[in-house]
Amino acid sequence: MHSLFKAAFAVACVAVATASAQAQWKPTERVTYLIGVAPGGTVDLYARGIKDSLETLKLTNGQAVLPENKVGAGGAIAMQQLKSMQGNAHWLSTFHTGAIAGAVTGLIRADVRDFTPVAMMVEETSLVAVRADSPLRSGTDLVAALKADPASLRIAVAPALGQNTHMALAKPLKVAGVAIDKLTMAPFRSSAESVTALLGGHVDIVSATAPVILPHVAAGKLRVLASAAAERGTGPLADVKTWREQGVAADYVSYNGVMLPPGVNAEQIRFWEDALRRVSQDPKWIALVEKSGNKPIFRGYVDSHRYLMSEWKASTELASTLGIGGSK
């Protein structure tokens, strides 16, 4: 399956690596940046941060970058629109681990392997949090409560079941011995909406990436129970224990970046890879990501493709282990 994808990838790798120093392709019209979730969550935050740096650093040949939230079907509507722009490098969208997990579990009716992931820009930390007045004070407390009654707590994730915020909590709970198929899950359109529901008392737990949780922790409204990172973070995450530190041998790391439509050529790929590498070095971009509690990185076209294929395999295995959906 997807043998043509592998062959095209191999050809494109050679083309990108060996292309001569001729004039590159550049945008000649407005660039549209499709965002597959509602405003306010981390996917939206980073897309708009990338847009701002592209424009501030004048990396788009004088063309404006228009962010457009295309919400629905767990991000599939945005992906379908991007797919319809085959070969048109004036269209961008978010490349995200959640899209891989969602496609593998069958919850997103789109195959991310059809697209061209050109860069990974952020290594994300997923957190599980409760209101500050919750009796739960640690990941250990959460595991004990859910072992006693898996359906007792309403858990918010976004933008759909089976995506990264769901998997980031389901994996450690499964390892800890919780019956994850009996959990009471509540999907929201974005992590910002998930957190709002938690603050309003409509759910008991939220699993989300750090940027939407940490401001409310700083304000004294939320408490973080655990981080799904492999190691304890720095800055605002320095005091947050990982699941492993709490005796649960599990972690889950997700990535956020940029992808292009299918069928773009080597010149277009190289243009956006170079532009996004410069964005990754922008102090304002670095500060935005670090303030959110996540890690700014840069991995280009080749590494992004390799990650896509390896994560597809890993997510397929995880979904099978967790009993969530089924791979395609």
TISE-30612 format. One record per residue (C-alpha): x, y, z; chain. Coordinates in steps of 0.02 Angstrom, whole numbers, plus 32768, in hexadecimal, padded with zeros to 4 digits. Layout:
! TISE-30612
{c1: X&c2: Y&c3: Z&chain: A};
...
//
This chain:
! TISE-30612
{c1: 8000&c2: 8000&c3: 8000&chain: A};
{c1: 803C&c2: 80AD&c3: 7FD5&chain: A};
{c1: 80CC&c2: 8069&c3: 7F6C&chain: A};
{c1: 80B5&c2: 80FE&c3: 7EF7&chain: A};
{c1: 80C7&c2: 8171&c3: 7F8D&chain: A};
{c1: 816D&c2: 811F&c3: 7FBB&chain: A};
{c1: 81AD&c2: 8129&c3: 7F08&chain: A};
{c1: 817B&c2: 81E0&c3: 7EF8&chain: A};
{c1: 81CC&c2: 8206&c3: 7F9F&chain: A};
{c1: 8270&c2: 81B7&c3: 7F68&chain: A};
{c1: 8270&c2: 821A&c3: 7EC5&chain: A};
{c1: 8246&c2: 82BC&c3: 7F1F&chain: A};
{c1: 82D0&c2: 82A0&c3: 7FA0&chain: A};
{c1: 8350&c2: 8290&c3: 7F14&chain: A};
{c1: 830A&c2: 8329&c3: 7EBC&chain: A};
{c1: 830F&c2: 8394&c3: 7F5A&chain: A};
{c1: 83BC&c2: 835A&c3: 7F89&chain: A};
{c1: 840B&c2: 8372&c3: 7EDD&chain: A};
{c1: 83AD&c2: 8407&c3: 7E94&chain: A};
{c1: 8422&c2: 848B&c3: 7E4E&chain: A};
{c1: 842B&c2: 853C&c3: 7E91&chain: A};
{c1: 83B0&c2: 857F&c3: 7E11&chain: A};
{c1: 8328&c2: 85FD&c3: 7E3A&chain: A};
{c1: 82AD&c2: 85AE&c3: 7EB2&chain: A};
{c1: 81F2&c2: 85AA&c3: 7EA3&chain: A};
{c1: 81A1&c2: 8637&c3: 7F07&chain: A};
{c1: 80EC&c2: 8660&c3: 7F32&chain: A};
{c1: 809A&c2: 86D0&c3: 7EB0&chain: A};
{c1: 7FF1&c2: 86DE&c3: 7F06&chain: A};
{c1: 7FA5&c2: 86DD&c3: 7FB4&chain: A};
{c1: 7FD5&c2: 8647&c3: 801E&chain: A};
{c1: 7F45&c2: 85F1&c3: 8079&chain: A};
{c1: 7F6D&c2: 8596&c3: 811B&chain: A};
{c1: 7EE3&c2: 8519&c3: 8144&chain: A};
{c1: 7ECB&c2: 84F4&c3: 81FD&chain: A};
{c1: 7E60&c2: 845B&c3: 821E&chain: A};
{c1: 7E24&c2: 848B&c3: 82CD&chain: A};
{c1: 7DC6&c2: 851B&c3: 831E&chain: A};
{c1: 7E27&c2: 85B5&c3: 8358&chain: A};
{c1: 7E7A&c2: 85B2&c3: 8402&chain: A};
{c1: 7ED1&c2: 850A&c3: 840C&chain: A};
{c1: 7F88&c2: 84E0&c3: 83F2&chain: A};
{c1: 7F74&c2: 84B2&c3: 833A&chain: A};
{c1: 7F28&c2: 855E&c3: 831B&chain: A};
{c1: 7FA9&c2: 85B5&c3: 8389&chain: A};
{c1: 803F&c2: 856E&c3: 832D&chain: A};
{c1: 7FF5&c2: 8583&c3: 827F&chain: A};
{c1: 7FD9&c2: 863B&c3: 82A1&chain: A};
{c1: 8085&c2: 864B&c3: 82EE&chain: A};
{c1: 80D4&c2: 8600&c3: 8251&chain: A};
{c1: 8069&c2: 8675&c3: 81E6&chain: A};
{c1: 80A5&c2: 870C&c3: 8249&chain: A};
{c1: 815D&c2: 86DC&c3: 8239&chain: A};
{c1: 814C&c2: 86B9&c3: 817E&chain: A};
{c1: 8108&c2: 8768&c3: 8165&chain: A};
{c1: 8178&c2: 87C3&c3: 81E2&chain: A};
{c1: 8214&c2: 8775&c3: 8198&chain: A};
{c1: 81D4&c2: 8799&c3: 80E7&chain: A};
{c1: 81E5&c2: 86E5&c3: 80B0&chain: A};
{c1: 8151&c2: 86D9&c3: 803A&chain: A};
{c1: 8189&c2: 8748&c3: 7FA9&chain: A};
{c1: 8118&c2: 87D6&c3: 7FE0&chain: A};
{c1: 807D&c2: 8768&c3: 7FE7&chain: A};
{c1: 8006&c2: 8769&c3: 807B&chain: A};
{c1: 7FE5&c2: 86CA&c3: 80DF&chain: A};
{c1: 7F2E&c2: 86B2&c3: 8109&chain: A};
{c1: 7F05&c2: 863A&c3: 8199&chain: A};
{c1: 7E5D&c2: 85E5&c3: 817F&chain: A};
{c1: 7E0D&c2: 8576&c3: 8203&chain: A};
{c1: 7DB8&c2: 84E8&c3: 81A7&chain: A};
{c1: 7D65&c2: 848A&c3: 8235&chain: A};
{c1: 7D12&c2: 83E0&c3: 822C&chain: A};
{c1: 7D27&c2: 8323&c3: 8227&chain: A};
{c1: 7DC0&c2: 8328&c3: 8298&chain: A};
{c1: 7E23&c2: 838C&c3: 8219&chain: A};
{c1: 7DEF&c2: 8326&c3: 8180&chain: A};
{c1: 7D92&c2: 83B7&c3: 812F&chain: A};
{c1: 7E31&c2: 8420&c3: 812C&chain: A};
{c1: 7E92&c2: 838C&c3: 80EA&chain: A};
{c1: 7E13&c2: 836D&c3: 8060&chain: A};
{c1: 7E1E&c2: 8422&c3: 802A&chain: A};
{c1: 7EDC&c2: 841A&c3: 802A&chain: A};
{c1: 7ED6&c2: 837B&c3: 7FC3&chain: A};
{c1: 7E6A&c2: 83D2&c3: 7F41&chain: A};
{c1: 7EF8&c2: 8450&c3: 7F2A&chain: A};
{c1: 7F6D&c2: 83CB&c3: 7EE5&chain: A};
{c1: 8011&c2: 8415&c3: 7EA7&chain: A};
{c1: 7FE6&c2: 84C4&c3: 7EE6&chain: A};
{c1: 806B&c2: 84FB&c3: 7F64&chain: A};
{c1: 800A&c2: 8599&c3: 7F8F&chain: A};
{c1: 7FA9&c2: 852C&c3: 8009&chain: A};
{c1: 7FEB&c2: 84F2&c3: 80B2&chain: A};
{c1: 7FA2&c2: 8492&c3: 8143&chain: A};
{c1: 7FD8&c2: 844A&c3: 81E9&chain: A};
{c1: 803A&c2: 83A7&c3: 81EE&chain: A};
{c1: 8010&c2: 835B&c3: 8296&chain: A};
{c1: 8022&c2: 82B7&c3: 82F2&chain: A};
{c1: 7F68&c2: 82BF&c3: 8318&chain: A};
{c1: 7F3E&c2: 82B0&c3: 8260&chain: A};
{c1: 7FA7&c2: 8212&c3: 8255&chain: A};
{c1: 7F54&c2: 81C5&c3: 82EE&chain: A};
{c1: 7EA7&c2: 81F8&c3: 82B1&chain: A};
{c1: 7EC2&c2: 81AE&c3: 8204&chain: A};
{c1: 7F07&c2: 810C&c3: 824B&chain: A};
{c1: 7E71&c2: 80F5&c3: 82BD&chain: A};
{c1: 7DF8&c2: 811D&c3: 8230&chain: A};
{c1: 7DB6&c2: 81B8&c3: 8288&chain: A};
{c1: 7DF8&c2: 822E&c3: 8202&chain: A};
{c1: 7DBD&c2: 8201&c3: 8153&chain: A};
{c1: 7E5E&c2: 8239&c3: 8103&chain: A};
{c1: 7F09&c2: 81EA&c3: 80EF&chain: A};
{c1: 7F96&c2: 825E&c3: 8124&chain: A};
{c1: 800E&c2: 81F5&c3: 80BA&chain: A};
{c1: 7FC0&c2: 8246&c3: 8020&chain: A};
{c1: 800B&c2: 82EF&c3: 804F&chain: A};
{c1: 80B8&c2: 833E&c3: 8054&chain: A};
{c1: 80F4&c2: 8361&c3: 8106&chain: A};
{c1: 817D&c2: 83E1&c3: 80ED&chain: A};
{c1: 81B3&c2: 840B&c3: 81A0&chain: A};
{c1: 819A&c2: 83E0&c3: 8257&chain: A};
{c1: 81A5&c2: 847D&c3: 82C2&chain: A};
{c1: 816B&c2: 8450&c3: 8373&chain: A};
{c1: 8181&c2: 83BD&c3: 83E7&chain: A};
{c1: 80E5&c2: 83BE&c3: 8453&chain: A};
{c1: 80C7&c2: 8389&c3: 8505&chain: A};
{c1: 801C&c2: 8344&c3: 8530&chain: A};
{c1: 7FDA&c2: 8363&c3: 85DF&chain: A};
{c1: 7F47&c2: 8323&c3: 8644&chain: A};
{c1: 7EF7&c2: 83A6&c3: 86B5&chain: A};
{c1: 7E68&c2: 83C3&c3: 872D&chain: A};
{c1: 7E1A&c2: 845B&c3: 8780&chain: A};
{c1: 7E7C&c2: 84A0&c3: 8813&chain: A};
{c1: 7DF1&c2: 8469&c3: 888B&chain: A};
{c1: 7DF3&c2: 83B4&c3: 8850&chain: A};
{c1: 7E1B&c2: 832E&c3: 88D1&chain: A};
{c1: 7E91&c2: 82E0&c3: 8851&chain: A};
{c1: 7F42&c2: 831C&c3: 8870&chain: A};
{c1: 7FAF&c2: 82A8&c3: 8807&chain: A};
{c1: 7FB0&c2: 822B&c3: 877A&chain: A};
{c1: 7FB0&c2: 81A4&c3: 87FF&chain: A};
{c1: 7F0C&c2: 81E8&c3: 8845&chain: A};
{c1: 7EC0&c2: 81EA&c3: 8796&chain: A};
{c1: 7EF2&c2: 8135&c3: 8776&chain: A};
{c1: 7EA9&c2: 80FE&c3: 881D&chain: A};
{c1: 7E04&c2: 8157&c3: 87FB&chain: A};
{c1: 7DF3&c2: 810E&c3: 874C&chain: A};
{c1: 7E22&c2: 805F&c3: 8783&chain: A};
{c1: 7D97&c2: 8067&c3: 8804&chain: A};
{c1: 7D19&c2: 80A9&c3: 8785&chain: A};
{c1: 7D57&c2: 80C9&c3: 86D2&chain: A};
{c1: 7CB7&c2: 8128&c3: 86A3&chain: A};
{c1: 7CB4&c2: 8198&c3: 873D&chain: A};
{c1: 7D11&c2: 822D&c3: 86F2&chain: A};
{c1: 7CE5&c2: 828B&c3: 8653&chain: A};
{c1: 7D85&c2: 82A5&c3: 85ED&chain: A};
{c1: 7D95&c2: 832B&c3: 8567&chain: A};
{c1: 7E04&c2: 8318&c3: 84CC&chain: A};
{c1: 7E0E&c2: 8372&c3: 8424&chain: A};
{c1: 7DEC&c2: 837A&c3: 8396&chain: A};
{c1: 7DAD&c2: 82C5&c3: 838F&chain: A};
{c1: 7DBD&c2: 821D&c3: 83E4&chain: A};
{c1: 7E53&c2: 81B7&c3: 83AD&chain: A};
{c1: 7EC2&c2: 824E&c3: 838E&chain: A};
{c1: 7F60&c2: 8281&c3: 83EB&chain: A};
{c1: 7F12&c2: 82CD&c3: 8488&chain: A};
{c1: 7EAA&c2: 8230&c3: 849D&chain: A};
{c1: 7F3B&c2: 81B9&c3: 847A&chain: A};
{c1: 7FAE&c2: 821C&c3: 84EE&chain: A};
{c1: 7F3B&c2: 81F5&c3: 8580&chain: A};
{c1: 7EFC&c2: 814A&c3: 8549&chain: A};
{c1: 7FAB&c2: 8102&c3: 853A&chain: A};
{c1: 7FE4&c2: 8120&c3: 85EE&chain: A};
{c1: 7F3A&c2: 80F3&c3: 8634&chain: A};
{c1: 7F3E&c2: 804F&c3: 85D4&chain: A};
{c1: 7FEE&c2: 802A&c3: 8614&chain: A};
{c1: 7FB3&c2: 8052&c3: 86C5&chain: A};
{c1: 7F28&c2: 7FD1&c3: 86B7&chain: A};
{c1: 7E8F&c2: 8041&c3: 869A&chain: A};
{c1: 7E03&c2: 7FFB&c3: 862C&chain: A};
{c1: 7E13&c2: 8082&c3: 85A9&chain: A};
{c1: 7D82&c2: 803F&c3: 8541&chain: A};
{c1: 7D0D&c2: 806F&c3: 85D0&chain: A};
{c1: 7D48&c2: 8123&c3: 85E5&chain: A};
{c1: 7CCB&c2: 81B2&c3: 85D1&chain: A};
{c1: 7D1A&c2: 8218&c3: 8544&chain: A};
{c1: 7CDC&c2: 82C3&c3: 8508&chain: A};
{c1: 7D24&c2: 8303&c3: 8463&chain: A};
{c1: 7D28&c2: 83BF&c3: 8441&chain: A};
{c1: 7D54&c2: 8422&c3: 83A5&chain: A};
{c1: 7DF5&c2: 8467&c3: 83EF&chain: A};
{c1: 7E5B&c2: 8459&c3: 848E&chain: A};
{c1: 7E29&c2: 850B&c3: 84B8&chain: A};
{c1: 7D74&c2: 84D1&c3: 84BF&chain: A};
{c1: 7DA7&c2: 8438&c3: 8525&chain: A};
{c1: 7DFA&c2: 84A6&c3: 85A7&chain: A};
{c1: 7D65&c2: 851D&c3: 85AA&chain: A};
{c1: 7CF4&c2: 8488&c3: 85CD&chain: A};
{c1: 7D66&c2: 8453&c3: 865B&chain: A};
{c1: 7D68&c2: 8501&c3: 86A7&chain: A};
{c1: 7CAB&c2: 8507&c3: 869B&chain: A};
{c1: 7C94&c2: 8462&c3: 86F6&chain: A};
{c1: 7C4D&c2: 8405&c3: 865F&chain: A};
{c1: 7CDB&c2: 8385&c3: 8660&chain: A};
{c1: 7D4F&c2: 8347&c3: 86E9&chain: A};
{c1: 7DF2&c2: 8329&c3: 868B&chain: A};
{c1: 7E45&c2: 8370&c3: 85F1&chain: A};
{c1: 7ED0&c2: 8328&c3: 8587&chain: A};
{c1: 7F21&c2: 83AF&c3: 851C&chain: A};
{c1: 7FC7&c2: 83F7&c3: 84E9&chain: A};
{c1: 8020&c2: 846F&c3: 855D&chain: A};
{c1: 7FF9&c2: 851B&c3: 8512&chain: A};
{c1: 7F3E&c2: 8516&c3: 8535&chain: A};
{c1: 7F52&c2: 84D1&c3: 85E6&chain: A};
{c1: 7FE6&c2: 852F&c3: 8630&chain: A};
{c1: 7F99&c2: 85DF&c3: 8630&chain: A};
{c1: 7F0C&c2: 859E&c3: 869D&chain: A};
{c1: 7F88&c2: 8545&c3: 870E&chain: A};
{c1: 7FE5&c2: 85EA&c3: 8724&chain: A};
{c1: 7F3F&c2: 863D&c3: 874E&chain: A};
{c1: 7F1D&c2: 85BC&c3: 87D5&chain: A};
{c1: 7E85&c2: 8572&c3: 877D&chain: A};
{c1: 7ECB&c2: 84CA&c3: 8743&chain: A};
{c1: 7F41&c2: 8446&c3: 8787&chain: A};
{c1: 7FAC&c2: 83D5&c3: 8719&chain: A};
{c1: 7FAC&c2: 831F&c3: 874E&chain: A};
{c1: 802D&c2: 82D9&c3: 86D5&chain: A};
{c1: 8091&c2: 82F7&c3: 8637&chain: A};
{c1: 809C&c2: 8276&c3: 85AB&chain: A};
{c1: 814D&c2: 82AE&c3: 857E&chain: A};
{c1: 81DB&c2: 8232&c3: 858C&chain: A};
{c1: 823B&c2: 82A9&c3: 85FE&chain: A};
{c1: 820A&c2: 8337&c3: 8673&chain: A};
{c1: 8203&c2: 83DE&c3: 861A&chain: A};
{c1: 824E&c2: 8487&c3: 8642&chain: A};
{c1: 8205&c2: 8533&c3: 8663&chain: A};
{c1: 814B&c2: 8527&c3: 868C&chain: A};
{c1: 8156&c2: 8468&c3: 8685&chain: A};
{c1: 81E8&c2: 8457&c3: 86FD&chain: A};
{c1: 8175&c2: 8427&c3: 878E&chain: A};
{c1: 8104&c2: 83B2&c3: 872A&chain: A};
{c1: 8127&c2: 82FA&c3: 8744&chain: A};
{c1: 8123&c2: 8284&c3: 86AF&chain: A};
{c1: 80BE&c2: 81E5&c3: 86B1&chain: A};
{c1: 8160&c2: 8185&c3: 86BF&chain: A};
{c1: 818F&c2: 81E5&c3: 875C&chain: A};
{c1: 80E8&c2: 81AC&c3: 87A5&chain: A};
{c1: 8107&c2: 80F5&c3: 8783&chain: A};
{c1: 80B0&c2: 80E5&c3: 86D9&chain: A};
{c1: 812B&c2: 80AB&c3: 8653&chain: A};
{c1: 80E0&c2: 810B&c3: 85C1&chain: A};
{c1: 80FA&c2: 81AC&c3: 8560&chain: A};
{c1: 80B3&c2: 81FC&c3: 84C3&chain: A};
{c1: 8104&c2: 8287&c3: 845E&chain: A};
{c1: 80AE&c2: 82E2&c3: 83CF&chain: A};
{c1: 80ED&c2: 835A&c3: 834A&chain: A};
{c1: 80A7&c2: 83F2&c3: 82F1&chain: A};
{c1: 80E3&c2: 8434&c3: 824A&chain: A};
{c1: 80B0&c2: 8460&c3: 8199&chain: A};
{c1: 8078&c2: 83FB&c3: 8103&chain: A};
{c1: 8055&c2: 8421&c3: 804C&chain: A};
{c1: 7FD6&c2: 83D5&c3: 7FD4&chain: A};
{c1: 7FFF&c2: 8337&c3: 7F73&chain: A};
{c1: 805C&c2: 834B&c3: 7ED0&chain: A};
{c1: 80CB&c2: 83E0&c3: 7EF8&chain: A};
{c1: 8176&c2: 83E1&c3: 7EA5&chain: A};
{c1: 8227&c2: 83E5&c3: 7EEB&chain: A};
{c1: 823A&c2: 84A2&c3: 7ED3&chain: A};
{c1: 819B&c2: 84C3&c3: 7F36&chain: A};
{c1: 81CF&c2: 844C&c3: 7FBF&chain: A};
{c1: 827A&c2: 849D&c3: 7FCC&chain: A};
{c1: 8230&c2: 854D&c3: 7FD4&chain: A};
{c1: 81C0&c2: 8523&c3: 8067&chain: A};
{c1: 8244&c2: 84BC&c3: 80BF&chain: A};
{c1: 82BE&c2: 854E&c3: 80B7&chain: A};
{c1: 8239&c2: 85CC&c3: 80EE&chain: A};
{c1: 8202&c2: 8561&c3: 8181&chain: A};
{c1: 82B6&c2: 8543&c3: 81B6&chain: A};
{c1: 82C8&c2: 8600&c3: 81C4&chain: A};
{c1: 8224&c2: 860A&c3: 8226&chain: A};
{c1: 826A&c2: 8588&c3: 829F&chain: A};
{c1: 82FC&c2: 85FF&c3: 82C1&chain: A};
{c1: 828F&c2: 8698&c3: 82E0&chain: A};
{c1: 82A0&c2: 86CF&c3: 8397&chain: A};
{c1: 81E7&c2: 86FD&c3: 839D&chain: A};
{c1: 81B5&c2: 8650&c3: 8361&chain: A};
{c1: 822B&c2: 85FC&c3: 83DC&chain: A};
{c1: 81E7&c2: 8667&c3: 846A&chain: A};
{c1: 8133&c2: 863C&c3: 843A&chain: A};
{c1: 8154&c2: 8582&c3: 843F&chain: A};
{c1: 81BD&c2: 8585&c3: 84DD&chain: A};
{c1: 813F&c2: 85F1&c3: 8538&chain: A};
{c1: 80BB&c2: 8570&c3: 8510&chain: A};
{c1: 8123&c2: 84E9&c3: 8565&chain: A};
{c1: 814F&c2: 848C&c3: 84C5&chain: A};
{c1: 81F4&c2: 8477&c3: 846A&chain: A};
{c1: 821E&c2: 84D2&c3: 83C6&chain: A};
{c1: 8275&c2: 8460&c3: 8349&chain: A};
{c1: 8295&c2: 8456&c3: 828F&chain: A};
{c1: 8291&c2: 83B7&c3: 8229&chain: A};
{c1: 8284&c2: 83CB&c3: 816D&chain: A};
{c1: 8232&c2: 8370&c3: 80DF&chain: A};
{c1: 8292&c2: 82CC&c3: 80E4&chain: A};
{c1: 8287&c2: 82B9&c3: 81A1&chain: A};
{c1: 81CF&c2: 82E9&c3: 819F&chain: A};
{c1: 81A8&c2: 825F&c3: 8122&chain: A};
{c1: 820A&c2: 81E0&c3: 8184&chain: A};
{c1: 81AE&c2: 8212&c3: 8222&chain: A};
{c1: 8106&c2: 8206&c3: 81CA&chain: A};
{c1: 8124&c2: 8153&c3: 8195&chain: A};
{c1: 8170&c2: 811B&c3: 823B&chain: A};
{c1: 80E5&c2: 816F&c3: 829F&chain: A};
{c1: 8062&c2: 811F&c3: 8230&chain: A};
{c1: 80A7&c2: 8075&c3: 8261&chain: A};
{c1: 80B7&c2: 80A3&c3: 831A&chain: A};
{c1: 8007&c2: 80EC&c3: 8320&chain: A};
{c1: 7FC1&c2: 8050&c3: 82CC&chain: A};
{c1: 8011&c2: 7FE4&c3: 8351&chain: A};
{c1: 7FD7&c2: 8058&c3: 83DD&chain: A};
{c1: 7F24&c2: 805C&c3: 839D&chain: A};
{c1: 7F22&c2: 7FA0&c3: 8397&chain: A};
{c1: 7F68&c2: 7F93&c3: 8447&chain: A};
{c1: 7EEC&c2: 8013&c3: 848B&chain: A};
{c1: 7E59&c2: 7FCA&c3: 842D&chain: A};
{c1: 7E33&c2: 8072&c3: 83DC&chain: A};
{c1: 7DEE&c2: 806B&c3: 832B&chain: A};
{c1: 7E4D&c2: 800D&c3: 82A5&chain: A};
{c1: 7ED5&c2: 8036&c3: 8228&chain: A};
{c1: 7EB7&c2: 8048&c3: 816E&chain: A};
//
